[in-house]
Amino acid sequence: MAISDVSGTLARPLATLPVSGVADAAAKVAAEAARLAGEEDGLSAIVVGLPRRLDGAPTAQTADVEAFAAALGRRTAIPVALQDERLSSREADSRLAVGERDWRRRKVRLDAAAAAVILQDYLDRQHA
């Protein structure tokens, strides 16, 4: 589970949390959100990437992500938003490839970079 931060209007990776299942993920993200809400810039929303096939149909993970978002929403007063994550990993890998040619080194940072892409897409949609 990757967490991203916003500096101005650009998203950047913040942390990756190891989780084991929906309940564990919801608990850890809610705790991290509570910590971040107390910081200077605060936290106004939690954005969760929603997996979809290229044609928009749900994937095998879609129901789990929706269950996670619902569980997270019950654990925090911070609004939880679902954001389409189609092609976010491809976009993140493309961006990482600019500075790192070795795919093994990029792979380590891919989840965090994809989370930043998802958050940036959400922010861009909000300001469109």
DAWO-V222945 format. One record per pair of residues at least 24 apart in sequence whose ideal C-beta (glycine too) atoms are under 10 Angstrom apart, sorted by the first residue. I is the first residue (numbers start at 1). J is the second residue. D is the distance in Angstrom with one decimal. If there is no record, write none. Layout:
I/J/D, I/J/D
This chain:
1/25/5.4, 1/26/9.9, 1/28/7.1, 1/29/6.5, 1/32/9.2, 1/48/9.5, 1/68/8.9, 1/111/8.2, 1/115/8.4, 2/49/8.8, 2/92/10.0, 2/109/9.7, 2/110/9.2, 2/111/4.6, 2/112/4.5, 2/113/8.3, 2/114/7.0, 2/115/3.5, 2/116/8.1, 2/118/8.8, 2/119/9.6, 3/28/9.6, 3/29/7.3, 3/32/6.1, 3/33/8.7, 3/36/8.2, 3/46/9.0, 3/47/9.9, 3/112/8.2, 3/115/6.7, 3/116/9.7, 3/119/9.2, 4/47/7.9, 4/112/7.3, 4/113/9.1, 4/114/9.3, 4/115/4.6, 4/116/4.5, 4/117/8.7, 4/118/7.6, 4/119/4.3, 4/120/8.2, 4/122/9.7, 5/36/8.0, 5/39/9.6, 5/41/8.4, 5/43/9.4, 5/115/9.9, 5/116/8.5, 5/119/8.3, 6/41/7.8, 6/43/9.5, 6/44/9.2, 6/45/9.9, 6/47/9.7, 6/116/9.3, 6/119/6.8, 6/120/8.5, 6/122/9.7, 6/123/6.6, 7/41/8.5, 9/120/8.6, 9/123/6.3, 9/124/8.6, 9/127/7.4, 10/116/8.5, 10/119/9.5, 10/120/6.9, 10/123/8.4, 11/47/9.0, 11/113/9.9, 11/115/8.0, 11/116/4.4, 11/117/7.5, 11/118/8.1, 11/119/3.9, 11/120/4.1, 11/121/8.7, 11/122/8.3, 11/123/6.4, 11/124/9.5, 12/112/8.8, 12/113/9.2, 12/115/9.6, 12/116/5.5, 12/119/8.7, 12/120/9.1, 13/92/9.4, 13/109/7.4, 13/111/8.5, 13/112/3.4, 13/113/6.1, 13/114/9.0, 13/115/6.2, 13/116/5.1, 13/117/9.8, 13/119/9.3, 14/112/7.8, 14/115/8.4, 14/116/8.6, 14/119/9.6, 15/112/7.8, 15/115/9.5, 16/108/9.7, 16/109/9.1, 16/111/6.0, 16/112/5.4, 16/115/8.2, 19/68/9.2, 21/64/9.1, 21/68/9.2, 22/64/6.2, 22/65/8.9, 22/66/9.9, 22/67/5.3, 22/68/4.9, 22/69/9.6, 22/70/9.2, 22/71/5.8, 22/72/9.1, 23/67/9.5, 23/68/8.9, 23/71/6.5, 23/75/9.7, 24/68/10.0, 25/64/9.4, 25/65/9.7, 25/67/9.9, 25/68/5.5, 25/71/8.0, 25/72/7.8, 26/67/8.9, 26/68/5.9, 26/69/8.7, 26/70/8.7, 26/71/3.8, 26/72/4.6, 26/73/8.8, 26/74/7.8, 26/75/5.6, 26/76/8.9, 26/80/9.8, 27/71/8.5, 27/72/8.9, 27/75/6.8, 28/72/9.8, 29/68/8.2, 29/69/9.9, 29/71/9.4, 29/72/5.7, 29/75/8.2, 29/76/8.3, 29/78/10.0, 29/80/9.2, 30/71/8.7, 30/72/6.0, 30/73/9.4, 30/74/8.9, 30/75/3.8, 30/76/4.7, 30/77/10.0, 30/78/8.5, 30/80/9.8, 31/75/8.7, 31/76/9.3, 33/72/8.1, 33/75/8.6, 33/76/5.4, 33/77/9.5, 33/78/5.4, 33/80/9.2, 34/75/9.1, 34/76/6.9, 34/77/9.5, 34/78/8.4, 36/78/9.0, 37/76/8.4, 37/77/8.9, 37/78/6.4, 42/78/9.5, 43/76/9.3, 43/78/5.9, 43/79/9.9, 44/78/7.4, 44/79/7.5, 45/78/6.5, 45/79/4.9, 45/80/7.4, 45/81/5.4, 45/119/9.6, 45/122/8.1, 45/123/9.8, 45/126/8.9, 46/72/6.5, 46/73/8.5, 46/76/7.1, 46/78/5.5, 46/79/7.1, 46/80/4.8, 46/81/7.1, 47/79/9.5, 47/80/8.0, 47/81/5.2, 47/82/7.9, 47/83/5.1, 47/85/9.8, 47/115/8.6, 47/118/6.5, 47/119/5.3, 47/120/9.8, 47/121/8.9, 47/122/4.6, 47/123/8.5, 47/126/9.8, 48/72/7.2, 48/73/9.6, 48/80/6.2, 48/81/7.0, 48/82/5.5, 48/83/6.9, 48/85/8.8, 48/115/9.8, 48/118/8.4, 48/122/9.6, 49/82/8.0, 49/83/5.9, 49/84/7.8, 49/85/3.4, 49/86/9.3, 49/88/6.5, 49/89/9.7, 49/114/7.5, 49/115/7.0, 49/117/8.9, 49/118/4.3, 49/119/8.7, 49/121/9.1, 49/122/9.1, 50/81/9.5, 50/82/4.3, 50/83/6.3, 50/84/5.7, 50/85/6.0, 50/86/8.9, 50/118/8.9, 51/84/8.7, 51/85/5.8, 51/86/7.9, 51/88/9.5, 52/84/5.8, 52/85/7.4, 52/86/5.4, 53/86/7.8, 54/86/6.2, 54/87/7.8, 55/86/9.6, 56/84/8.3, 56/86/8.1, 59/85/10.0, 59/86/9.7, 61/85/9.9, 81/122/6.5, 81/125/9.6, 81/126/9.0, 82/122/9.3, 83/117/9.9, 83/118/5.3, 83/119/7.6, 83/120/9.7, 83/121/6.0, 83/122/4.3, 83/123/9.5, 83/125/7.6, 84/118/8.3, 84/121/7.4, 84/122/9.1, 84/125/9.2, 85/114/7.3, 85/115/9.0, 85/117/8.2, 85/118/5.0, 85/121/8.2, 85/122/10.0, 86/118/9.8, 86/121/9.5, 87/114/9.6, 87/117/8.6, 87/121/9.6, 88/113/8.8, 88/114/4.5, 88/115/8.1, 88/116/9.0, 88/117/4.4, 88/118/5.0, 88/119/9.6, 88/120/9.3, 88/121/7.2, 89/113/8.4, 89/114/4.7, 89/117/8.1, 89/118/9.7, 90/114/8.8, 90/117/9.2, 91/116/9.8, 91/117/4.9, 91/118/9.4, 91/120/9.3, 91/121/8.8, 92/116/7.2, 92/117/5.0, 92/118/9.0, 93/117/9.8
